[in-house]
Amino acid sequence: MKIDIIGDVHGCYEELCELLTKLGYKKQQNTFFHPEGRRAVFVGDITDRGPASISVIQLVYNMVVVHKEAQYVPGNHCNKLYRYFLGNNVQEKHGLETTVAEYKALGQKEQEKIRKQFMFLYKHAPLYLQIPELQVVIAHAGIKTSLIGRTDKKVKSFVLYGDTTGKFHPDGRPIRRDWAKYYQGDQWIVYGHTPVNEPRKINKTINIDTGCVFGNRLTAFSLPEEKTTSIPSKQPFIEEKFHRFDD
């Protein structure tokens, strides 16, 4: 089994298509296939902030649900969009407003189709993905060894939002613990969620959210090759969105 794990897309549809093409996938109608049977795995946060979240939903739905050629784990933005589609009272900010604007611009029939597709994709996704054959766990914001195998509320919070402290930065972002620094497991943990300028490898973890929506790059991590592949973003660069760690 060979996989290409794709970092946070955030509505950057053109960059996603370019990255899949660079990885050797071929576009057929509204989906991508790999001629050698490789599988794409999306690490969550496929929507919000970027210019084409609806197109990304359609593509990921086709690859994961219709053709079963890819896999997907949800991120915190996916969770918020799901709650919006449920009719919950969620605040349309931090990027959700861009997806909602796209959605509301559609006709009613198309709206219903997109809503059903995304809700099905989200509802049938695992909280995180374990692939023992490749010795890897894929979770949107990462996962600690002690949580692997569990699916309770604490695990859901961790894989969607990271190791939060309950405190916040002045700009409203939550302050998180650097769990990866203390990871001692022998499985790869592949995650995104926190934008970094370069893929961050520490112990046997790798953060592949290289902030495509903030103007940097969209990155994939391929296994078993342990190789990263990136393509440049078409979005404006916003330096303050990137996290710096003291490794």
N, C-alpha and C positions, 0 to 999 in steps of 0.2 A: 504494500500500500504506500502511495506517495501523495502528499498533500501540500497545498499552498495556503497558508493562513494569512488572511488579508486584514490589515489594520482598519481603524475607524474611517469609514467612507464619508459619512456626514453629507450625503447628497451630492458628492463630487462624481457624477456619473461618467463624464468624459474621461477623467483620470482612471476610474475603475476599469473602463473598457480598454484603455491603453495599457494598464498594468496586466490585465488578463491576457491581452495579445502578446505582450513582452514575455509572459510566462509560458507562451506556446498554446494558449487556448484559441479555438476557432469559433467565430460568431456564426450561428445558424439561426436565421429568423430572429427571435427575441431571447436567445439564450447563448451561452458559451459552453462548448465541450472541449475536453483535451483529448487529442488523438491517441495519446498513450495511456489514457484512463486516470490521469491525475485528478484529484478532487480539490476544489476550493473550499475553504472554511472561513466564514465571516465572523469576526470577533466582536460583533455588536456595534451599536451606534451607526447604523447604515443611513439614518435620516438626520435632518435638522441642520440649520446654519448654511449649508451649501445650496447651490442653484437648482438642483434637479433630484430632490428626494423621491418624487413620485416615480421617476424612471428607475431609480435604484431599487425601490420596493418591487416594481414589476420584474426587474431582472433577477433579483435575489429569489423572489417567489418562484419564478420559472425554473431557475437552476436547482433550488432546494426541494420545492414541493412537486412541481409538474414533472420534471425530468429526473429528479433524485440524483443529480450529478454533483451536488455541493451540500455543505452543512452550515448551520448558523447557530450561534448562541446570542442571546439578547444583551443589550447594554442598557444603561440608565435612560438614555434618550428613547430607546425602543419601548421601555416600560412606560414612559410618560405618554408617548404617542398612543400606546395601547389603551391607557386609562382615558385619554382624550376620546378615542373612538368608542369606548364603553359609555361615554356620556358623563364621565366624572368631571368635577369642577377643578380642572388643572389650569395653572397660570400659563398663558401663551407668551412665554419669554425664554431666554437662554437658548434660543434656536428653534424652539417648537413653532414660533410664529411664522417662520419661513415655510415650513412644511404645511401648516394650516392654510397659509395664503395660497400656495400651489393647489392644495386640495379643494379649497372653496372656489377656485377659478374653473374647476371641472364641471361638466354637466352632472345632473343628479345620478344618472345611470352609471357614469364613470366613477363618480364618488363612491357609490355603493360597492362597485367592483373592487376598487382600491382598498376600501375599508375592510371588506371581507378577506381579501388576499393578505393584508398585513396582520389582521387579527388571527387568521389561521396559522400564518408563519410563526407568530409570537407564541400562541397557545401550545403549539406542538414542538416548540424548541426546548432542549434541555437547558437547565440553569448554567451548566458548564459541560464540556465534552471531554470524556476520557478515552484515549485511544491507546490501550496497552501495547499493541503491536509496535507502535512508534515511541512508546514511553513518553507520552505527552498528555498534559491536561490544558485545555483551552478555555479560558474564562475572561470575560470582558475586562474586569478590573483586577484580575489575578485571584489567587486562592492560596491559603496557607495549608500546609500538610495536614494539620489537625482537622481541617474542614472537608478534605477530599473523601467522597463517599456519602456525605450528608446533603440533605436538601431542605433543611429547616430555615426559619426566618433569618437567623444569624448568617447563614451561608448565602442566602439570597441578597441580603444587604451588602455583604462583602464582595460578591462577584459583580454586583451592579455598580457599587459606589466606592469600593476600596476599603482600606482599613481606617475608617473615619474616627476622629477623636471627639467629635461633638463641638469642636471649636472651629472658628472661621477666620480666613484672611480678611484684611480690610475691604477687599473688593467683593466679598461674599462667597468666595470659593472655600469649600471645606478643607480644614487642615487634616492631612492623612499621615499615618505612620508609614515608614518605608519598610514594608513587610519583606520585600524582595532581598534586602540586605541581609536578612537573617534566615533566609530559606536554605535548608540543608538537604533537601530531597534529591533523589537521583532521576526523577522524571523532569522533563522540560515543562515549565509553566509559561505559556505564551498568552500575552494579554495586551490591552491597549489602554484606553480611558484617559490617561494623563499624557498630553502632548509633549514630545521630546524632539530635539533637533536631529538626533541620530538614534537609531535603534539602541536601546539600553540593555546590554547583556550584563547580568550580575548573578553570580552563582549559576544555577541552571534555569534562570528566568530570562525572558526577553520581552521588553515593551516595544511593540511595533506601531504605536500611534505616533507617527512622525508629522502630525498636524497638517494633513493635506488641506483641510478647510481653512487653515490659517496661513496658507501660502507656502508651505514647505514641500512635503513629498507624501505620496501614498506608498506604503511599504508592505511587502509580503515576506513571510518566513517559510522556507520550504524544508520539509522533512521527507526522507531521512538525511538529506544533503546538509542540513543546518546552514542554509544559505539565505541571505536577504537580497531582495530585488526591489528597487524603487523607481518611481517615475516622478518628475517634477509636477508641482501643483500649478493650476492656471488661476488660482485665487490670489488676492493681494496678501503680502506677508505682514503678519502682526506679531512682532517679536515678543511682546509681553505675555502672550498666551502660552509660551513654552516653559516647562518646568526644568529647573536645574537641581541635580542631586549632588550631595557631597559623598561620592563613592569612596 
